[in-house]
Amino acid sequence: MAHGFTALKEMTLDFYAEKFTSALSMNCLVYDHRGFGESDHLPGQPRGEIVPMLQISDYSDAITYASTRPEVDADRIGIWGTSYSGGHVLVVAAVDRRVKVVLSQGPCVSGWDNFHRLVRPDLGPALEKIFAADRIARLEGKEAGYLPIVHAEPFGVCALNGKDVYDFFTEWEKKSTWKNQVTIRTMELFRGYEPQQLIEKISPTPLLMTVPTLDTLTPPDLSLAAYARAKEPKELNLLPGGHFDSYAGETMEKNVVTQINFLKKWLIK
């Protein structure tokens, strides 16, 4: 289990892991993505940078590690991802047959479509210049450039716009080590990230896709279109509310029950 875009494991993943392990005879391996939270990073790679394919590869590394643990049945390993990592797990499940079930929650299924819905069209040319300047700076040996992830001003330049995004992250900033910054290259790479391209390849691994119906961060129409292309066995879990409702309150409680039932059906037999 790993969190989404810049988020850390303590930002409600402990809730899900505790619910899973108390209700089912299973273990959970929960980790921070490389360069975030308690995880380290490769020499020369800045902290706070998301390279989707590296994070995807890290899921498979986590599977390898879990499979060596004596308390783990290597033939019954599932993966769970949410938001940005909800897209990651679609790719991992398609290419890594050690995965026996995949739970994808509020996934980013198309970086291109998601990026162009999040970013105001008038900011496009300015961002292209920022991306190019950052590449030149790195070539010259300078440190990576950063953008804030959220901004207090509705039209402030940041990675993720929206009041619900701002409220979620600023609340966690007060009670965790989460930092309001991400590299410029992260946003450039975001545009070319297309996990939906492999969704037909997940079968015969069972897929549970959870889709918040009022999600403005990872739009439900994109998730539902991708889900329609996935092959059986698959299950769809529609959640009332927005992207961050799956991390709080009654919606989170109901959601975890659905996910537990899915795991009972397909993994914990």
Secondary structure as a PSIPRED ss2 file (coil, helix, strand):
# PSIPRED VFORMAT (PSIPRED V4.0)

   1 M C   1.000  0.000  0.000
   2 A E   0.000  0.000  1.000
   3 H C   1.000  0.000  0.000
   4 G C   1.000  0.000  0.000
   5 F C   1.000  0.000  0.000
   6 T C   1.000  0.000  0.000
   7 A C   1.000  0.000  0.000
   8 L C   1.000  0.000  0.000
   9 K C   1.000  0.000  0.000
  10 E C   1.000  0.000  0.000
  11 M C   1.000  0.000  0.000
  12 T C   1.000  0.000  0.000
  13 L H   0.000  1.000  0.000
  14 D H   0.000  1.000  0.000
  15 F H   0.000  1.000  0.000
  16 Y H   0.000  1.000  0.000
  17 A H   0.000  1.000  0.000
  18 E H   0.000  1.000  0.000
  19 K H   0.000  1.000  0.000
  20 F H   0.000  1.000  0.000
  21 T H   0.000  1.000  0.000
  22 S H   0.000  1.000  0.000
  23 A H   0.000  1.000  0.000
  24 L C   1.000  0.000  0.000
  25 S C   1.000  0.000  0.000
  26 M C   1.000  0.000  0.000
  27 N C   1.000  0.000  0.000
  28 C C   1.000  0.000  0.000
  29 L C   1.000  0.000  0.000
  30 V C   1.000  0.000  0.000
  31 Y C   1.000  0.000  0.000
  32 D C   1.000  0.000  0.000
  33 H C   1.000  0.000  0.000
  34 R C   1.000  0.000  0.000
  35 G C   1.000  0.000  0.000
  36 F C   1.000  0.000  0.000
  37 G C   1.000  0.000  0.000
  38 E C   1.000  0.000  0.000
  39 S C   1.000  0.000  0.000
  40 D C   1.000  0.000  0.000
  41 H C   1.000  0.000  0.000
  42 L C   1.000  0.000  0.000
  43 P C   1.000  0.000  0.000
  44 G C   1.000  0.000  0.000
  45 Q C   1.000  0.000  0.000
  46 P C   1.000  0.000  0.000
  47 R C   1.000  0.000  0.000
  48 G C   1.000  0.000  0.000
  49 E C   1.000  0.000  0.000
  50 I C   1.000  0.000  0.000
  51 V C   1.000  0.000  0.000
  52 P H   0.000  1.000  0.000
  53 M H   0.000  1.000  0.000
  54 L H   0.000  1.000  0.000
  55 Q H   0.000  1.000  0.000
  56 I H   0.000  1.000  0.000
  57 S H   0.000  1.000  0.000
  58 D H   0.000  1.000  0.000
  59 Y H   0.000  1.000  0.000
  60 S H   0.000  1.000  0.000
  61 D H   0.000  1.000  0.000
  62 A H   0.000  1.000  0.000
  63 I H   0.000  1.000  0.000
  64 T H   0.000  1.000  0.000
  65 Y H   0.000  1.000  0.000
  66 A H   0.000  1.000  0.000
  67 S H   0.000  1.000  0.000
  68 T H   0.000  1.000  0.000
  69 R C   1.000  0.000  0.000
  70 P C   1.000  0.000  0.000
  71 E C   1.000  0.000  0.000
  72 V C   1.000  0.000  0.000
  73 D C   1.000  0.000  0.000
  74 A C   1.000  0.000  0.000
  75 D C   1.000  0.000  0.000
  76 R C   1.000  0.000  0.000
  77 I E   0.000  0.000  1.000
  78 G E   0.000  0.000  1.000
  79 I E   0.000  0.000  1.000
  80 W E   0.000  0.000  1.000
  81 G E   0.000  0.000  1.000
  82 T E   0.000  0.000  1.000
  83 S C   1.000  0.000  0.000
  84 Y H   0.000  1.000  0.000
  85 S H   0.000  1.000  0.000
  86 G H   0.000  1.000  0.000
  87 G H   0.000  1.000  0.000
  88 H H   0.000  1.000  0.000
  89 V H   0.000  1.000  0.000
  90 L H   0.000  1.000  0.000
  91 V H   0.000  1.000  0.000
  92 V H   0.000  1.000  0.000
  93 A H   0.000  1.000  0.000
  94 A H   0.000  1.000  0.000
  95 V H   0.000  1.000  0.000
  96 D C   1.000  0.000  0.000
  97 R C   1.000  0.000  0.000
  98 R C   1.000  0.000  0.000
  99 V E   0.000  0.000  1.000
 100 K E   0.000  0.000  1.000
 101 V E   0.000  0.000  1.000
 102 V E   0.000  0.000  1.000
 103 L E   0.000  0.000  1.000
 104 S E   0.000  0.000  1.000
 105 Q E   0.000  0.000  1.000
 106 G C   1.000  0.000  0.000
 107 P C   1.000  0.000  0.000
 108 C C   1.000  0.000  0.000
 109 V C   1.000  0.000  0.000
 110 S C   1.000  0.000  0.000
 111 G H   0.000  1.000  0.000
 112 W H   0.000  1.000  0.000
 113 D H   0.000  1.000  0.000
 114 N H   0.000  1.000  0.000
 115 F H   0.000  1.000  0.000
 116 H H   0.000  1.000  0.000
 117 R H   0.000  1.000  0.000
 118 L H   0.000  1.000  0.000
 119 V C   1.000  0.000  0.000
 120 R C   1.000  0.000  0.000
 121 P H   0.000  1.000  0.000
 122 D H   0.000  1.000  0.000
 123 L H   0.000  1.000  0.000
 124 G H   0.000  1.000  0.000
 125 P H   0.000  1.000  0.000
 126 A H   0.000  1.000  0.000
 127 L H   0.000  1.000  0.000
 128 E H   0.000  1.000  0.000
 129 K H   0.000  1.000  0.000
 130 I H   0.000  1.000  0.000
 131 F H   0.000  1.000  0.000
 132 A H   0.000  1.000  0.000
 133 A H   0.000  1.000  0.000
 134 D H   0.000  1.000  0.000
 135 R H   0.000  1.000  0.000
 136 I H   0.000  1.000  0.000
 137 A H   0.000  1.000  0.000
 138 R H   0.000  1.000  0.000
 139 L H   0.000  1.000  0.000
 140 E C   1.000  0.000  0.000
 141 G C   1.000  0.000  0.000
 142 K C   1.000  0.000  0.000
 143 E C   1.000  0.000  0.000
 144 A C   1.000  0.000  0.000
 145 G C   1.000  0.000  0.000
 146 Y E   0.000  0.000  1.000
 147 L E   0.000  0.000  1.000
 148 P C   1.000  0.000  0.000
 149 I C   1.000  0.000  0.000
 150 V C   1.000  0.000  0.000
 151 H C   1.000  0.000  0.000
 152 A C   1.000  0.000  0.000
 153 E C   1.000  0.000  0.000
 154 P C   1.000  0.000  0.000
 155 F C   1.000  0.000  0.000
 156 G C   1.000  0.000  0.000
 157 V C   1.000  0.000  0.000
 158 C C   1.000  0.000  0.000
 159 A C   1.000  0.000  0.000
 160 L C   1.000  0.000  0.000
 161 N C   1.000  0.000  0.000
 162 G C   1.000  0.000  0.000
 163 K H   0.000  1.000  0.000
 164 D H   0.000  1.000  0.000
 165 V H   0.000  1.000  0.000
 166 Y H   0.000  1.000  0.000
 167 D H   0.000  1.000  0.000
 168 F H   0.000  1.000  0.000
 169 F H   0.000  1.000  0.000
 170 T H   0.000  1.000  0.000
 171 E H   0.000  1.000  0.000
 172 W H   0.000  1.000  0.000
 173 E H   0.000  1.000  0.000
 174 K H   0.000  1.000  0.000
 175 K H   0.000  1.000  0.000
 176 S C   1.000  0.000  0.000
 177 T C   1.000  0.000  0.000
 178 W C   1.000  0.000  0.000
 179 K C   1.000  0.000  0.000
 180 N C   1.000  0.000  0.000
 181 Q C   1.000  0.000  0.000
 182 V E   0.000  0.000  1.000
 183 T E   0.000  0.000  1.000
 184 I H   0.000  1.000  0.000
 185 R H   0.000  1.000  0.000
 186 T H   0.000  1.000  0.000
 187 M H   0.000  1.000  0.000
 188 E H   0.000  1.000  0.000
 189 L H   0.000  1.000  0.000
 190 F H   0.000  1.000  0.000
 191 R C   1.000  0.000  0.000
 192 G C   1.000  0.000  0.000
 193 Y C   1.000  0.000  0.000
 194 E C   1.000  0.000  0.000
 195 P H   0.000  1.000  0.000
 196 Q H   0.000  1.000  0.000
 197 Q H   0.000  1.000  0.000
 198 L H   0.000  1.000  0.000
 199 I H   0.000  1.000  0.000
 200 E H   0.000  1.000  0.000
 201 K H   0.000  1.000  0.000
 202 I C   1.000  0.000  0.000
 203 S C   1.000  0.000  0.000
 204 P C   1.000  0.000  0.000
 205 T C   1.000  0.000  0.000
 206 P C   1.000  0.000  0.000
 207 L E   0.000  0.000  1.000
 208 L E   0.000  0.000  1.000
 209 M E   0.000  0.000  1.000
 210 T E   0.000  0.000  1.000
 211 V E   0.000  0.000  1.000
 212 P E   0.000  0.000  1.000
 213 T C   1.000  0.000  0.000
 214 L C   1.000  0.000  0.000
 215 D C   1.000  0.000  0.000
 216 T C   1.000  0.000  0.000
 217 L C   1.000  0.000  0.000
 218 T C   1.000  0.000  0.000
 219 P C   1.000  0.000  0.000
 220 P H   0.000  1.000  0.000
 221 D H   0.000  1.000  0.000
 222 L H   0.000  1.000  0.000
 223 S H   0.000  1.000  0.000
 224 L H   0.000  1.000  0.000
 225 A H   0.000  1.000  0.000
 226 A H   0.000  1.000  0.000
 227 Y H   0.000  1.000  0.000
 228 A H   0.000  1.000  0.000
 229 R H   0.000  1.000  0.000
 230 A C   1.000  0.000  0.000
 231 K C   1.000  0.000  0.000
 232 E C   1.000  0.000  0.000
 233 P C   1.000  0.000  0.000
 234 K E   0.000  0.000  1.000
 235 E E   0.000  0.000  1.000
 236 L E   0.000  0.000  1.000
 237 N E   0.000  0.000  1.000
 238 L E   0.000  0.000  1.000
 239 L E   0.000  0.000  1.000
 240 P C   1.000  0.000  0.000
 241 G C   1.000  0.000  0.000
 242 G C   1.000  0.000  0.000
 243 H H   0.000  1.000  0.000
 244 F H   0.000  1.000  0.000
 245 D H   0.000  1.000  0.000
 246 S H   0.000  1.000  0.000
 247 Y H   0.000  1.000  0.000
 248 A C   1.000  0.000  0.000
 249 G H   0.000  1.000  0.000
 250 E H   0.000  1.000  0.000
 251 T H   0.000  1.000  0.000
 252 M H   0.000  1.000  0.000
 253 E H   0.000  1.000  0.000
 254 K H   0.000  1.000  0.000
 255 N H   0.000  1.000  0.000
 256 V H   0.000  1.000  0.000
 257 V H   0.000  1.000  0.000
 258 T H   0.000  1.000  0.000
 259 Q H   0.000  1.000  0.000
 260 I H   0.000  1.000  0.000
 261 N H   0.000  1.000  0.000
 262 F H   0.000  1.000  0.000
 263 L H   0.000  1.000  0.000
 264 K H   0.000  1.000  0.000
 265 K H   0.000  1.000  0.000
 266 W H   0.000  1.000  0.000
 267 L C   1.000  0.000  0.000
 268 I C   1.000  0.000  0.000
 269 K C   1.000  0.000  0.000
